[in-house]
Amino acid sequence: MSEKWVCPACGAKKPMVKEIDDKSRPPIITGSGMRPMYHKKMQCGNCGHEWVPEEF
Ligand SMILES: [Zn+2]
């Protein structure tokens, strides 16, 4: 649970690590009248590293 909030590159934690939409990948759900739902990825505000947590 807590592991995904730790940057694998520099070890920074919340609140430096943020969860953002991964718009470089196709949305999980698209439908008329619904906003697309994207995969999530983690972004480190300290070093700029981005990674995808295993649970997704
Ligand atoms: Zn980092």
N, CA, C, O and the ligand as a Tripos MOL2 file, in Angstrom:
@<TRIPOS>MOLECULE
protein
  225   223    57     0     0
PROTEIN
NO_CHARGES

@<TRIPOS>ATOM
      1 N           0.8210   -1.2060    0.0000 N.3       1 MET1
      2 CA          0.0000    0.0000    0.0000 C.3       1 MET1
      3 C           0.8530    1.2530    0.0000 C.2       1 MET1
      4 O           0.6220    2.1650   -0.7940 O.2       1 MET1
      5 N           1.8310    1.3030    0.8790 N.am      2 SER2
      6 CA          2.6190    2.5310    0.9970 C.3       2 SER2
      7 C           3.7610    2.5830   -0.0080 C.2       2 SER2
      8 O           4.2850    3.6590   -0.2970 O.2       2 SER2
      9 N           4.1520    1.4230   -0.5440 N.am      3 GLU3
     10 CA          5.3350    1.3600   -1.4060 C.3       3 GLU3
     11 C           5.2200    2.2380   -2.6430 C.2       3 GLU3
     12 O           6.2040    2.8260   -3.0910 O.2       3 GLU3
     13 N           4.0300    2.3210   -3.1850 N.am      4 LYS4
     14 CA          3.8950    3.0560   -4.4380 C.3       4 LYS4
     15 C           4.1240    4.5500   -4.2490 C.2       4 LYS4
     16 O           4.3430    5.2820   -5.2140 O.2       4 LYS4
     17 N           4.0710    4.9870   -3.0130 N.am      5 TRP5
     18 CA          4.2700    6.4020   -2.7380 C.3       5 TRP5
     19 C           5.7360    6.7340   -2.4660 C.2       5 TRP5
     20 O           6.0550    7.8340   -2.0150 O.2       5 TRP5
     21 N           6.6180    5.7840   -2.7400 N.am      6 VAL6
     22 CA          8.0440    6.0370   -2.5560 C.3       6 VAL6
     23 C           8.7240    6.0400   -3.9220 C.2       6 VAL6
     24 O           8.6100    5.0760   -4.6790 O.2       6 VAL6
     25 N           9.4260    7.1170   -4.2330 N.am      7 CYS7
     26 CA         10.1100    7.2030   -5.5180 C.3       7 CYS7
     27 C          11.2450    6.1990   -5.5820 C.2       7 CYS7
     28 O          12.1310    6.2230   -4.7280 O.2       7 CYS7
     29 N          11.2430    5.3020   -6.5880 N.am      8 PRO8
     30 CA         12.3080    4.3000   -6.6950 C.3       8 PRO8
     31 C          13.6480    4.9040   -7.0870 C.2       8 PRO8
     32 O          14.6900    4.2660   -6.9350 O.2       8 PRO8
     33 N          13.6220    6.1170   -7.5830 N.am      9 ALA9
     34 CA         14.8620    6.7490   -8.0410 C.3       9 ALA9
     35 C          15.5700    7.5000   -6.9190 C.2       9 ALA9
     36 O          16.7890    7.4040   -6.7750 O.2       9 ALA9
     37 N          14.8050    8.2460   -6.1250 N.am     10 CYS10
     38 CA         15.4560    9.0800   -5.1230 C.3      10 CYS10
     39 C          14.9320    8.8510   -3.7110 C.2      10 CYS10
     40 O          15.4800    9.4010   -2.7560 O.2      10 CYS10
     41 N          13.8710    8.0400   -3.5630 N.am     11 GLY11
     42 CA         13.3750    7.7130   -2.2330 C.3      11 GLY11
     43 C          12.4360    8.7460   -1.6360 C.2      11 GLY11
     44 O          12.0630    8.6350   -0.4680 O.2      11 GLY11
     45 N          12.0480    9.7470   -2.4140 N.am     12 ALA12
     46 CA         11.1200   10.7520   -1.9130 C.3      12 ALA12
     47 C           9.7460   10.1280   -1.6550 C.2      12 ALA12
     48 O           9.3690    9.1410   -2.2860 O.2      12 ALA12
     49 N           9.0180   10.7170   -0.7290 N.am     13 LYS13
     50 CA          7.6940   10.1960   -0.3730 C.3      13 LYS13
     51 C           6.6680   11.3010   -0.5110 C.2      13 LYS13
     52 O           6.9800   12.4420   -0.8540 O.2      13 LYS13
     53 N           5.4160   10.9170   -0.2290 N.am     14 LYS14
     54 CA          4.3540   11.9140   -0.1250 C.3      14 LYS14
     55 C           4.8210   13.0540    0.7500 C.2      14 LYS14
     56 O           5.5410   12.8020    1.7160 O.2      14 LYS14
     57 N           4.4560   14.2980    0.4710 N.am     15 PRO15
     58 CA          3.5920   14.7190   -0.6370 C.3      15 PRO15
     59 C           4.3630   15.0490   -1.9120 C.2      15 PRO15
     60 O           3.8030   15.6230   -2.8460 O.2      15 PRO15
     61 N           5.6480   14.6890   -1.9540 N.am     16 MET16
     62 CA          6.4320   14.9520   -3.1600 C.3      16 MET16
     63 C           6.0000   14.0410   -4.3060 C.2      16 MET16
     64 O           6.0870   14.4130   -5.4760 O.2      16 MET16
     65 N           5.5350   12.8430   -3.9550 N.am     17 VAL17
     66 CA          5.1090   11.8780   -4.9710 C.3      17 VAL17
     67 C           3.6220   12.0500   -5.2300 C.2      17 VAL17
     68 O           2.8100   12.0620   -4.3050 O.2      17 VAL17
     69 N           3.2860   12.1820   -6.4960 N.am     18 LYS18
     70 CA          1.8940   12.3890   -6.8660 C.3      18 LYS18
     71 C           1.4190   11.2940   -7.8060 C.2      18 LYS18
     72 O           2.2040   10.6860   -8.5330 O.2      18 LYS18
     73 N           0.1030   11.0580   -7.7710 N.am     19 GLU19
     74 CA         -0.5120   10.1060   -8.6860 C.3      19 GLU19
     75 C          -1.1670   10.8990   -9.8110 C.2      19 GLU19
     76 O          -1.9830   11.7850   -9.5570 O.2      19 GLU19
     77 N          -0.8140   10.5840  -11.0400 N.am     20 ILE20
     78 CA         -1.3420   11.3470  -12.1780 C.3      20 ILE20
     79 C          -1.8870   10.3980  -13.2350 C.2      20 ILE20
     80 O          -1.5700    9.2080  -13.2420 O.2      20 ILE20
     81 N          -2.7080   10.9360  -14.1230 N.am     21 ASP21
     82 CA         -3.2210   10.1420  -15.2400 C.3      21 ASP21
     83 C          -2.1120    9.8930  -16.2500 C.2      21 ASP21
     84 O          -1.3630   10.8030  -16.6050 O.2      21 ASP21
     85 N          -2.0140    8.6450  -16.7120 N.am     22 ASP22
     86 CA         -1.0330    8.3030  -17.7350 C.3      22 ASP22
     87 C          -1.6920    8.4130  -19.1010 C.2      22 ASP22
     88 O          -2.2950    7.4590  -19.5910 O.2      22 ASP22
     89 N          -1.5720    9.5680  -19.7010 N.am     23 LYS23
     90 CA         -2.2510    9.8040  -20.9760 C.3      23 LYS23
     91 C          -1.4190    9.3680  -22.1740 C.2      23 LYS23
     92 O          -1.8140    9.5870  -23.3200 O.2      23 LYS23
     93 N          -0.2790    8.7590  -21.9170 N.am     24 SER24
     94 CA          0.5010    8.1880  -23.0090 C.3      24 SER24
     95 C          -0.0010    6.7850  -23.3510 C.2      24 SER24
     96 O           0.4180    6.1950  -24.3470 O.2      24 SER24
     97 N          -0.8980    6.2560  -22.5210 N.am     25 ARG25
     98 CA         -1.4720    4.9370  -22.7780 C.3      25 ARG25
     99 C          -2.9580    5.1010  -23.0840 C.2      25 ARG25
    100 O          -3.5670    6.0960  -22.6900 O.2      25 ARG25
    101 N          -3.5400    4.1320  -23.7820 N.am     26 PRO26
    102 CA         -4.9780    4.2170  -24.0890 C.3      26 PRO26
    103 C          -5.7920    4.1990  -22.8040 C.2      26 PRO26
    104 O          -5.4150    3.5390  -21.8350 O.2      26 PRO26
    105 N          -6.9040    4.9200  -22.7930 N.am     27 PRO27
    106 CA         -7.7600    4.9160  -21.6060 C.3      27 PRO27
    107 C          -8.3050    3.5270  -21.2960 C.2      27 PRO27
    108 O          -8.4810    2.7070  -22.1970 O.2      27 PRO27
    109 N          -8.5690    3.2690  -20.0330 N.am     28 ILE28
    110 CA         -9.1430    1.9920  -19.6200 C.3      28 ILE28
    111 C         -10.5870    1.9080  -20.0810 C.2      28 ILE28
    112 O         -11.0230    0.8890  -20.6170 O.2      28 ILE28
    113 N         -11.3170    2.9810  -19.8690 N.am     29 ILE29
    114 CA        -12.7410    3.0100  -20.2050 C.3      29 ILE29
    115 C         -13.0300    4.2350  -21.0540 C.2      29 ILE29
    116 O         -12.6840    5.3580  -20.6860 O.2      29 ILE29
    117 N         -13.6580    4.0100  -22.1750 N.am     30 THR30
    118 CA        -14.1860    5.1390  -22.9280 C.3      30 THR30
    119 C         -15.6370    4.8420  -23.2440 C.2      30 THR30
    120 O         -15.9840    3.7070  -23.5690 O.2      30 THR30
    121 N         -16.4660    5.8240  -23.1540 N.am     31 GLY31
    122 CA        -17.8760    5.6160  -23.4520 C.3      31 GLY31
    123 C         -18.5350    6.9460  -23.7180 C.2      31 GLY31
    124 O         -18.0520    7.9910  -23.2840 O.2      31 GLY31
    125 N         -19.6150    6.9020  -24.4160 N.am     32 SER32
    126 CA        -20.3140    8.1340  -24.7060 C.3      32 SER32
    127 C         -20.8620    8.7390  -23.4200 C.2      32 SER32
    128 O         -21.4750    8.0550  -22.6020 O.2      32 SER32
    129 N         -20.6300   10.0150  -23.2650 N.am     33 GLY33
    130 CA        -21.1200   10.6990  -22.0820 C.3      33 GLY33
    131 C         -20.2690   10.4920  -20.8490 C.2      33 GLY33
    132 O         -20.5610   11.0440  -19.7890 O.2      33 GLY33
    133 N         -19.2010    9.6900  -20.9820 N.am     34 MET34
    134 CA        -18.3330    9.4730  -19.8290 C.3      34 MET34
    135 C         -16.9470   10.0060  -20.1190 C.2      34 MET34
    136 O         -16.4660    9.9500  -21.2500 O.2      34 MET34
    137 N         -16.3300   10.5090  -19.1080 N.am     35 ARG35
    138 CA        -14.9370   10.9200  -19.2740 C.3      35 ARG35
    139 C         -14.0680    9.6710  -19.3400 C.2      35 ARG35
    140 O         -14.3010    8.7160  -18.5990 O.2      35 ARG35
    141 N         -13.0750    9.6680  -20.2170 N.am     36 PRO36
    142 CA        -12.1750    8.5140  -20.2790 C.3      36 PRO36
    143 C         -11.4600    8.3030  -18.9510 C.2      36 PRO36
    144 O         -11.0990    9.2570  -18.2620 O.2      36 PRO36
    145 N         -11.2670    7.0470  -18.6120 N.am     37 MET37
    146 CA        -10.5570    6.7240  -17.3890 C.3      37 MET37
    147 C          -9.1760    6.2090  -17.7550 C.2      37 MET37
    148 O          -9.0460    5.2470  -18.5130 O.2      37 MET37
    149 N          -8.1770    6.8310  -17.2330 N.am     38 TYR38
    150 CA         -6.8120    6.4850  -17.6130 C.3      38 TYR38
    151 C          -6.1380    5.6210  -16.5700 C.2      38 TYR38
    152 O          -6.5120    5.6140  -15.3970 O.2      38 TYR38
    153 N          -5.1320    4.8900  -17.0310 N.am     39 HIS39
    154 CA         -4.2260    4.2490  -16.0920 C.3      39 HIS39
    155 C          -3.5660    5.3340  -15.2540 C.2      39 HIS39
    156 O          -3.4360    6.4810  -15.6800 O.2      39 HIS39
    157 N          -3.1610    4.9520  -14.0710 N.am     40 LYS40
    158 CA         -2.4770    5.9050  -13.2090 C.3      40 LYS40
    159 C          -0.9800    5.6390  -13.2170 C.2      40 LYS40
    160 O          -0.5320    4.5010  -13.3530 O.2      40 LYS40
    161 N          -0.2330    6.6950  -13.0690 N.am     41 LYS41
    162 CA          1.1890    6.5160  -12.8570 C.3      41 LYS41
    163 C           1.6410    7.4860  -11.7780 C.2      41 LYS41
    164 O           0.9400    8.4380  -11.4360 O.2      41 LYS41
    165 N           2.7990    7.2260  -11.2660 N.am     42 MET42
    166 CA          3.3300    8.0230  -10.1790 C.3      42 MET42
    167 C           4.3730    8.9790  -10.7250 C.2      42 MET42
    168 O           5.1390    8.6380  -11.6260 O.2      42 MET42
    169 N           4.3930   10.1660  -10.1720 N.am     43 GLN43
    170 CA          5.3870   11.1390  -10.5820 C.3      43 GLN43
    171 C           6.0300   11.7410   -9.3440 C.2      43 GLN43
    172 O           5.3510   12.1460   -8.4000 O.2      43 GLN43
    173 N           7.3530   11.7890   -9.3730 N.am     44 CYS44
    174 CA          8.0970   12.3350   -8.2510 C.3      44 CYS44
    175 C           8.3370   13.8250   -8.4750 C.2      44 CYS44
    176 O           8.9090   14.2240   -9.4900 O.2      44 CYS44
    177 N           7.9010   14.6330   -7.5310 N.am     45 GLY45
    178 CA          8.0990   16.0710   -7.6280 C.3      45 GLY45
    179 C           9.5080   16.4840   -7.2430 C.2      45 GLY45
    180 O           9.8920   17.6390   -7.4250 O.2      45 GLY45
    181 N          10.2710   15.5530   -6.7170 N.am     46 ASN46
    182 CA         11.6310   15.8680   -6.2790 C.3      46 ASN46
    183 C          12.6300   15.7290   -7.4190 C.2      46 ASN46
    184 O          13.4330   16.6300   -7.6600 O.2      46 ASN46
    185 N          12.5790   14.5800   -8.1320 N.am     47 CYS47
    186 CA         13.5630   14.3340   -9.1890 C.3      47 CYS47
    187 C          12.9280   14.2310  -10.5670 C.2      47 CYS47
    188 O          13.6360   14.1720  -11.5720 O.2      47 CYS47
    189 N          11.5700   14.2090  -10.6280 N.am     48 GLY48
    190 CA         10.8910   14.1610  -11.9200 C.3      48 GLY48
    191 C          10.7080   12.7660  -12.4690 C.2      48 GLY48
    192 O          10.1760   12.6060  -13.5680 O.2      48 GLY48
    193 N          11.1310   11.7530  -11.7400 N.am     49 HIS49
    194 CA         10.9860   10.3720  -12.1910 C.3      49 HIS49
    195 C           9.5080    9.9880  -12.2610 C.2      49 HIS49
    196 O           8.7080   10.3940  -11.4170 O.2      49 HIS49
    197 N           9.1570    9.1940  -13.2850 N.am     50 GLU50
    198 CA          7.7950    8.6840  -13.4090 C.3      50 GLU50
    199 C           7.8310    7.1740  -13.4600 C.2      50 GLU50
    200 O           8.7170    6.5900  -14.0850 O.2      50 GLU50
    201 N           6.8630    6.5330  -12.7990 N.am     51 TRP51
    202 CA          6.8100    5.0760  -12.8180 C.3      51 TRP51
    203 C           5.3710    4.6120  -12.6360 C.2      51 TRP51
    204 O           4.5100    5.3490  -12.1560 O.2      51 TRP51
    205 N           5.1390    3.3460  -13.0420 N.am     52 VAL52
    206 CA          3.8150    2.7640  -12.9260 C.3      52 VAL52
    207 C           3.8310    1.7820  -11.7690 C.2      52 VAL52
    208 O           4.6160    0.8340  -11.7920 O.2      52 VAL52
    209 N           3.0030    1.9700  -10.7680 N.am     53 PRO53
    210 CA          2.9740    1.0400   -9.6400 C.3      53 PRO53
    211 C           2.4360   -0.3180  -10.0580 C.2      53 PRO53
    212 O           1.5810   -0.4040  -10.9400 O.2      53 PRO53
    213 N           2.9210   -1.3590   -9.4430 N.am     54 GLU54
    214 CA          2.5910   -2.7340   -9.8220 C.3      54 GLU54
    215 C           1.0980   -3.0260   -9.7590 C.2      54 GLU54
    216 O           0.5790   -3.7580  -10.6010 O.2      54 GLU54
    217 N           0.4130   -2.4750   -8.7940 N.am     55 GLU55
    218 CA         -0.9770   -2.8490   -8.5750 C.3      55 GLU55
    219 C          -1.9020   -2.3870   -9.6760 C.2      55 GLU55
    220 O          -3.0540   -2.8150   -9.7400 O.2      55 GLU55
    221 N          -1.4160   -1.5260  -10.5370 N.am     56 PHE56
    222 CA         -2.2280   -1.1240  -11.6810 C.3      56 PHE56
    223 C          -1.8420   -1.9610  -12.8730 C.2      56 PHE56
    224 O          -2.4040   -1.7900  -13.9540 O.2      56 PHE56
    225 ZN         12.3770   10.9800   -7.1230 Zn       57 ZN57
@<TRIPOS>BOND
     1     1     2 1
     2     2     3 1
     3     3     4 2
     4     3     5 am
     5     5     6 1
     6     6     7 1
     7     7     8 2
     8     7     9 am
     9     9    10 1
    10    10    11 1
    11    11    12 2
    12    11    13 am
    13    13    14 1
    14    14    15 1
    15    15    16 2
    16    15    17 am
    17    17    18 1
    18    18    19 1
    19    19    20 2
    20    19    21 am
    21    21    22 1
    22    22    23 1
    23    23    24 2
    24    23    25 am
    25    25    26 1
    26    26    27 1
    27    27    28 2
    28    27    29 am
    29    29    30 1
    30    30    31 1
    31    31    32 2
    32    31    33 am
    33    33    34 1
    34    34    35 1
    35    35    36 2
    36    35    37 am
    37    37    38 1
    38    38    39 1
    39    39    40 2
    40    39    41 am
    41    41    42 1
    42    42    43 1
    43    43    44 2
    44    43    45 am
    45    45    46 1
    46    46    47 1
    47    47    48 2
    48    47    49 am
    49    49    50 1
    50    50    51 1
    51    51    52 2
    52    51    53 am
    53    53    54 1
    54    54    55 1
    55    55    56 2
    56    55    57 am
    57    57    58 1
    58    58    59 1
    59    59    60 2
    60    59    61 am
    61    61    62 1
    62    62    63 1
    63    63    64 2
    64    63    65 am
    65    65    66 1
    66    66    67 1
    67    67    68 2
    68    67    69 am
    69    69    70 1
    70    70    71 1
    71    71    72 2
    72    71    73 am
    73    73    74 1
    74    74    75 1
    75    75    76 2
    76    75    77 am
    77    77    78 1
    78    78    79 1
    79    79    80 2
    80    79    81 am
    81    81    82 1
    82    82    83 1
    83    83    84 2
    84    83    85 am
    85    85    86 1
    86    86    87 1
    87    87    88 2
    88    87    89 am
    89    89    90 1
    90    90    91 1
    91    91    92 2
    92    91    93 am
    93    93    94 1
    94    94    95 1
    95    95    96 2
    96    95    97 am
    97    97    98 1
    98    98    99 1
    99    99   100 2
   100    99   101 am
   101   101   102 1
   102   102   103 1
   103   103   104 2
   104   103   105 am
   105   105   106 1
   106   106   107 1
   107   107   108 2
   108   107   109 am
   109   109   110 1
   110   110   111 1
   111   111   112 2
   112   111   113 am
   113   113   114 1
   114   114   115 1
   115   115   116 2
   116   115   117 am
   117   117   118 1
   118   118   119 1
   119   119   120 2
   120   119   121 am
   121   121   122 1
   122   122   123 1
   123   123   124 2
   124   123   125 am
   125   125   126 1
   126   126   127 1
   127   127   128 2
   128   127   129 am
   129   129   130 1
   130   130   131 1
   131   131   132 2
   132   131   133 am
   133   133   134 1
   134   134   135 1
   135   135   136 2
   136   135   137 am
   137   137   138 1
   138   138   139 1
   139   139   140 2
   140   139   141 am
   141   141   142 1
   142   142   143 1
   143   143   144 2
   144   143   145 am
   145   145   146 1
   146   146   147 1
   147   147   148 2
   148   147   149 am
   149   149   150 1
   150   150   151 1
   151   151   152 2
   152   151   153 am
   153   153   154 1
   154   154   155 1
   155   155   156 2
   156   155   157 am
   157   157   158 1
   158   158   159 1
   159   159   160 2
   160   159   161 am
   161   161   162 1
   162   162   163 1
   163   163   164 2
   164   163   165 am
   165   165   166 1
   166   166   167 1
   167   167   168 2
   168   167   169 am
   169   169   170 1
   170   170   171 1
   171   171   172 2
   172   171   173 am
   173   173   174 1
   174   174   175 1
   175   175   176 2
   176   175   177 am
   177   177   178 1
   178   178   179 1
   179   179   180 2
   180   179   181 am
   181   181   182 1
   182   182   183 1
   183   183   184 2
   184   183   185 am
   185   185   186 1
   186   186   187 1
   187   187   188 2
   188   187   189 am
   189   189   190 1
   190   190   191 1
   191   191   192 2
   192   191   193 am
   193   193   194 1
   194   194   195 1
   195   195   196 2
   196   195   197 am
   197   197   198 1
   198   198   199 1
   199   199   200 2
   200   199   201 am
   201   201   202 1
   202   202   203 1
   203   203   204 2
   204   203   205 am
   205   205   206 1
   206   206   207 1
   207   207   208 2
   208   207   209 am
   209   209   210 1
   210   210   211 1
   211   211   212 2
   212   211   213 am
   213   213   214 1
   214   214   215 1
   215   215   216 2
   216   215   217 am
   217   217   218 1
   218   218   219 1
   219   219   220 2
   220   219   221 am
   221   221   222 1
   222   222   223 1
   223   223   224 2
@<TRIPOS>SUBSTRUCTURE
     1 MET1         2 RESIDUE 1 A MET
     2 SER2         6 RESIDUE 1 A SER
     3 GLU3        10 RESIDUE 1 A GLU
     4 LYS4        14 RESIDUE 1 A LYS
     5 TRP5        18 RESIDUE 1 A TRP
     6 VAL6        22 RESIDUE 1 A VAL
     7 CYS7        26 RESIDUE 1 A CYS
     8 PRO8        30 RESIDUE 1 A PRO
     9 ALA9        34 RESIDUE 1 A ALA
    10 CYS10       38 RESIDUE 1 A CYS
    11 GLY11       42 RESIDUE 1 A GLY
    12 ALA12       46 RESIDUE 1 A ALA
    13 LYS13       50 RESIDUE 1 A LYS
    14 LYS14       54 RESIDUE 1 A LYS
    15 PRO15       58 RESIDUE 1 A PRO
    16 MET16       62 RESIDUE 1 A MET
    17 VAL17       66 RESIDUE 1 A VAL
    18 LYS18       70 RESIDUE 1 A LYS
    19 GLU19       74 RESIDUE 1 A GLU
    20 ILE20       78 RESIDUE 1 A ILE
    21 ASP21       82 RESIDUE 1 A ASP
    22 ASP22       86 RESIDUE 1 A ASP
    23 LYS23       90 RESIDUE 1 A LYS
    24 SER24       94 RESIDUE 1 A SER
    25 ARG25       98 RESIDUE 1 A ARG
    26 PRO26      102 RESIDUE 1 A PRO
    27 PRO27      106 RESIDUE 1 A PRO
    28 ILE28      110 RESIDUE 1 A ILE
    29 ILE29      114 RESIDUE 1 A ILE
    30 THR30      118 RESIDUE 1 A THR
    31 GLY31      122 RESIDUE 1 A GLY
    32 SER32      126 RESIDUE 1 A SER
    33 GLY33      130 RESIDUE 1 A GLY
    34 MET34      134 RESIDUE 1 A MET
    35 ARG35      138 RESIDUE 1 A ARG
    36 PRO36      142 RESIDUE 1 A PRO
    37 MET37      146 RESIDUE 1 A MET
    38 TYR38      150 RESIDUE 1 A TYR
    39 HIS39      154 RESIDUE 1 A HIS
    40 LYS40      158 RESIDUE 1 A LYS
    41 LYS41      162 RESIDUE 1 A LYS
    42 MET42      166 RESIDUE 1 A MET
    43 GLN43      170 RESIDUE 1 A GLN
    44 CYS44      174 RESIDUE 1 A CYS
    45 GLY45      178 RESIDUE 1 A GLY
    46 ASN46      182 RESIDUE 1 A ASN
    47 CYS47      186 RESIDUE 1 A CYS
    48 GLY48      190 RESIDUE 1 A GLY
    49 HIS49      194 RESIDUE 1 A HIS
    50 GLU50      198 RESIDUE 1 A GLU
    51 TRP51      202 RESIDUE 1 A TRP
    52 VAL52      206 RESIDUE 1 A VAL
    53 PRO53      210 RESIDUE 1 A PRO
    54 GLU54      214 RESIDUE 1 A GLU
    55 GLU55      218 RESIDUE 1 A GLU
    56 PHE56      222 RESIDUE 1 A PHE
    57 ZN57       225 GROUP 0 **** ****
